[in-house]
Amino acid sequence: MKTQKIALVTGGNRGLGRNMAINLAKNGIGVIITYNSNQTEAGKVVAEIQAIGQKAIAFPLNVEKTEMFDSFIQKITQHLQESTGSPNFDFLINNAGTALYAPFSETTEEQLDAMFNIHYKGVFFLTQKALPYINKGGRIITISSGLARFSFPGSSAYGSMKGAIEVLTRYLAKELGPKGISANVVAPGAIATDFGGGRIRDNKEINDQIASITALGRVGLPDDIGGIVAFLCSEEAHWINGQRIEASGGMML
């Protein structure tokens, strides 16, 4: 009997993370999602996945607080051991994050530290803690941003942390290759979600501006991203490694 694959999606309770989790489930993958504070929304995602006949569970996790990681890993591996007979899983999707819109000249040390802790340090050490439990043939997918390639005023801290993640991913691909684990980055362009207060979704001027510089003529939607992550966790994508896949509809070409 074929063993079911399991994915861990951080920040899977809303926006892109929710869409990724649902697309993974539709591909027959069991899903563990994390949420920072909104347990209600996480519960809705779990219920939606269960309604399509797939296994799902949610755990709280603040990716900014690395001191939580040991207990978090212990909880999910214990759950997996009890429910599947093994503490291991197959796919780690580093998605959780927050936005920051601040000019370089006004960005505070506190803001920069938060961006570093959430988007780089948190990803680095959560991946490190999870690594002993990722099965051979597993995948690590980290969500970057188009802002690591093109630049908009006000995103210097956020964009540069995403750039660091892209370099880290190449190192992960190199060092984890002998373990049979691949690592890739998905870099969305501007997406209409509640991320950053929903400014791309709700501000018509910003929405129109993004559409005007995108080859496909509109801003992105969560459905434009979740399927890409699910594909990277499929057998068909097993030879993709160390790559940055931008999904922006052709922004700033």
C-alpha positions as CSV (number, residue, x, y, z in Angstrom):
1,M,0.0,0.0,0.0
2,K,1.3,3.4,-1.0
3,T,2.2,5.7,1.9
4,Q,0.5,9.0,1.9
5,K,2.7,12.1,1.5
6,I,2.4,14.8,4.1
7,A,3.1,18.5,3.8
8,L,3.7,21.2,6.4
9,V,2.5,24.6,5.3
10,T,3.4,27.5,7.6
11,G,0.8,30.3,7.6
12,G,-1.7,28.0,6.0
13,N,-4.8,29.7,7.5
14,R,-5.2,32.5,5.0
15,G,-4.2,34.0,1.6
16,L,-1.6,32.1,-0.4
17,G,-0.9,29.6,2.4
18,R,-4.6,28.5,2.4
19,N,-4.6,28.1,-1.3
20,M,-1.4,26.1,-1.2
21,A,-2.8,23.8,1.4
22,I,-6.0,23.2,-0.5
23,N,-4.2,22.5,-3.8
24,L,-1.8,20.1,-2.0
25,A,-4.8,18.3,-0.5
26,K,-6.5,18.0,-4.0
27,N,-3.3,16.3,-5.1
28,G,-3.8,13.6,-2.4
29,I,-1.3,15.0,0.1
30,G,-2.1,15.2,3.8
31,V,-1.6,18.7,5.2
32,I,-0.4,20.2,8.5
33,I,-1.0,24.0,8.6
34,T,0.2,26.5,11.1
35,Y,-1.4,29.8,12.2
36,N,-0.1,32.6,14.3
37,S,-3.2,33.8,16.1
38,N,-6.3,33.1,14.0
39,Q,-7.4,29.7,15.1
40,T,-10.9,30.2,13.7
41,E,-9.7,30.7,10.1
42,A,-7.2,27.8,10.5
43,G,-10.1,25.6,11.6
44,K,-12.1,26.6,8.4
45,V,-9.2,25.5,6.2
46,V,-8.9,22.2,8.0
47,A,-12.6,21.6,7.6
48,E,-12.4,22.5,3.9
49,I,-9.6,20.0,3.3
50,Q,-11.4,17.3,5.3
51,A,-14.5,18.0,3.3
52,I,-12.7,16.9,0.1
53,G,-11.6,13.7,1.8
54,Q,-8.1,14.6,2.9
55,K,-6.4,14.6,6.3
56,A,-5.6,18.0,7.8
57,I,-4.7,19.5,11.2
58,A,-3.6,22.9,12.4
59,F,-1.0,23.9,15.0
60,P,-0.1,27.4,16.4
61,L,3.3,28.7,15.5
62,N,4.9,32.2,15.5
63,V,7.8,31.9,13.0
64,E,9.4,35.0,14.6
65,K,10.0,33.1,17.8
66,T,12.6,30.5,17.2
67,E,12.4,29.4,20.9
68,M,9.0,27.8,20.0
69,F,10.5,25.6,17.3
70,D,11.6,22.6,19.4
71,S,8.2,22.2,21.1
72,F,6.4,22.8,17.8
73,I,8.4,20.1,16.0
74,Q,7.9,17.8,18.9
75,K,4.1,18.3,18.7
76,I,3.8,17.7,15.0
77,T,6.1,14.7,14.9
78,Q,4.3,13.2,17.9
79,H,1.0,13.7,16.0
80,L,2.4,12.1,12.9
81,Q,3.8,9.1,14.9
82,E,0.4,8.5,16.4
83,S,-1.6,9.0,13.2
84,T,0.7,7.5,10.6
85,G,3.2,5.3,12.5
86,S,6.1,7.6,11.5
87,P,7.2,11.0,12.8
88,N,8.4,12.0,9.3
89,F,6.8,14.1,6.6
90,D,7.7,14.9,3.0
91,F,7.2,18.6,2.1
92,L,8.1,21.8,4.1
93,I,6.4,24.9,2.7
94,N,7.9,28.0,4.3
95,N,5.1,30.5,3.6
96,A,4.3,32.4,6.7
97,G,5.2,36.1,6.7
98,T,4.2,39.7,7.1
99,A,4.6,42.8,5.0
100,L,6.4,46.0,5.7
101,Y,6.0,49.1,3.7
102,A,8.5,51.8,4.9
103,P,11.0,54.0,3.1
104,F,14.6,53.0,3.6
105,S,15.3,56.3,5.3
106,E,12.5,55.7,7.9
107,T,12.9,52.0,8.5
108,T,13.6,51.4,12.2
109,E,15.9,48.8,13.7
110,E,12.9,47.1,15.3
111,Q,11.2,46.8,11.9
112,L,14.3,45.4,10.3
113,D,14.8,42.9,13.1
114,A,11.2,41.7,12.7
115,M,11.7,41.2,8.9
116,F,14.9,39.3,9.6
117,N,13.4,37.1,12.3
118,I,10.2,36.3,10.3
119,H,11.5,36.0,6.7
120,Y,15.1,34.7,7.2
121,K,16.0,33.6,10.7
122,G,12.7,31.8,11.2
123,V,12.9,30.0,7.9
124,F,16.5,29.1,8.5
125,F,16.0,27.5,11.9
126,L,12.6,26.0,11.3
127,T,14.0,24.2,8.2
128,Q,17.0,23.1,10.3
129,K,14.8,21.7,13.1
130,A,12.5,20.0,10.6
131,L,15.3,18.5,8.5
132,P,15.7,15.2,10.5
133,Y,12.1,14.5,9.9
134,I,11.9,15.2,6.1
135,N,11.8,11.9,4.2
136,K,14.3,11.1,1.4
137,G,12.8,12.5,-1.8
138,G,11.2,15.3,0.2
139,R,11.0,18.9,-0.9
140,I,11.6,22.3,0.7
141,I,9.7,25.2,-0.9
142,T,10.2,28.7,0.4
143,I,8.0,31.6,-0.7
144,S,10.0,34.6,-1.8
145,S,8.7,37.6,-3.8
146,G,9.0,39.3,-7.1
147,L,10.5,42.2,-5.0
148,A,13.7,40.2,-4.8
149,R,14.1,40.8,-8.6
150,F,12.4,44.2,-9.2
151,S,12.3,47.1,-6.8
152,F,9.5,49.4,-5.5
153,P,10.2,52.2,-3.0
154,G,9.2,51.2,0.5
155,S,10.1,47.5,0.3
156,S,13.9,47.6,0.9
157,A,13.8,45.5,4.2
158,Y,11.2,43.0,3.0
159,G,12.7,42.6,-0.5
160,S,16.3,42.1,0.7
161,M,15.2,39.4,3.2
162,K,13.5,37.6,0.3
163,G,16.7,37.9,-1.7
164,A,18.6,36.3,1.2
165,I,16.1,33.4,1.2
166,E,16.8,32.8,-2.5
167,V,20.5,32.5,-1.9
168,L,19.9,30.2,1.1
169,T,17.7,28.0,-1.1
170,R,20.6,27.4,-3.5
171,Y,22.8,26.3,-0.5
172,L,20.0,24.0,0.8
173,A,19.8,22.4,-2.7
174,K,23.5,21.8,-2.7
175,E,23.9,20.5,0.8
176,L,20.7,18.5,1.0
177,G,21.1,16.9,-2.4
178,P,23.0,13.9,-1.0
179,K,19.9,13.3,1.3
180,G,17.6,13.2,-1.7
181,I,15.9,16.4,-0.7
182,S,15.4,19.3,-3.1
183,A,14.9,23.0,-2.4
184,N,13.2,25.6,-4.5
185,V,11.8,29.1,-4.3
186,V,8.4,30.3,-5.6
187,A,8.4,34.1,-6.0
188,P,4.9,35.5,-6.4
189,G,4.3,38.9,-7.9
190,A,1.7,41.2,-6.5
191,I,-1.3,39.2,-5.3
192,A,-4.8,40.3,-4.3
193,T,-5.0,39.0,-0.7
194,D,-5.3,40.5,2.8
195,F,-1.4,40.5,2.9
196,G,-0.1,43.9,3.9
197,G,-3.6,45.1,4.9
198,G,-5.0,44.1,1.5
199,R,-3.6,47.1,-0.3
200,I,-3.2,45.4,-3.6
201,R,-6.6,43.8,-3.4
202,D,-8.5,46.9,-2.1
203,N,-6.7,49.9,-3.5
204,K,-7.9,50.5,-7.1
205,E,-5.0,52.8,-7.9
206,I,-2.3,50.3,-6.8
207,N,-4.3,47.5,-8.5
208,D,-4.4,49.3,-11.8
209,Q,-0.8,50.3,-11.6
210,I,0.3,46.7,-11.1
211,A,-2.0,45.5,-13.9
212,S,-0.4,48.1,-16.2
213,I,3.2,46.7,-15.7
214,T,2.2,43.1,-15.9
215,A,2.3,41.3,-19.3
216,L,-0.9,39.4,-18.6
217,G,-2.7,42.6,-17.7
218,R,-3.9,42.0,-14.1
219,V,-2.8,41.5,-10.5
220,G,-2.3,37.9,-9.3
221,L,-4.8,35.8,-7.4
222,P,-4.2,33.1,-4.8
223,D,-5.3,30.5,-7.4
224,D,-2.3,31.6,-9.5
225,I,0.2,30.4,-6.8
226,G,-1.2,27.4,-4.9
227,G,-1.1,25.1,-7.9
228,I,2.6,25.9,-8.6
229,V,3.5,24.8,-5.0
230,A,1.5,21.7,-5.4
231,F,3.2,20.9,-8.7
232,L,6.6,21.3,-7.1
233,C,5.5,18.6,-4.6
234,S,4.5,16.2,-7.4
235,E,6.5,13.4,-8.9
236,E,6.6,15.3,-12.2
237,A,8.7,18.0,-10.5
238,H,11.3,15.8,-8.9
239,W,14.2,17.0,-11.1
240,I,13.6,20.7,-10.3
241,N,16.2,21.8,-7.7
242,G,17.8,25.0,-6.6
243,Q,15.5,27.1,-8.7
244,R,13.7,30.4,-8.4
245,I,10.3,30.2,-10.1
246,E,8.7,33.5,-10.4
247,A,4.9,33.6,-10.7
248,S,4.0,37.2,-11.5
249,G,2.2,37.1,-14.8
250,G,5.2,38.8,-16.3
251,M,5.7,41.9,-14.0
252,M,8.4,44.4,-14.9
253,L,9.7,42.4,-17.9
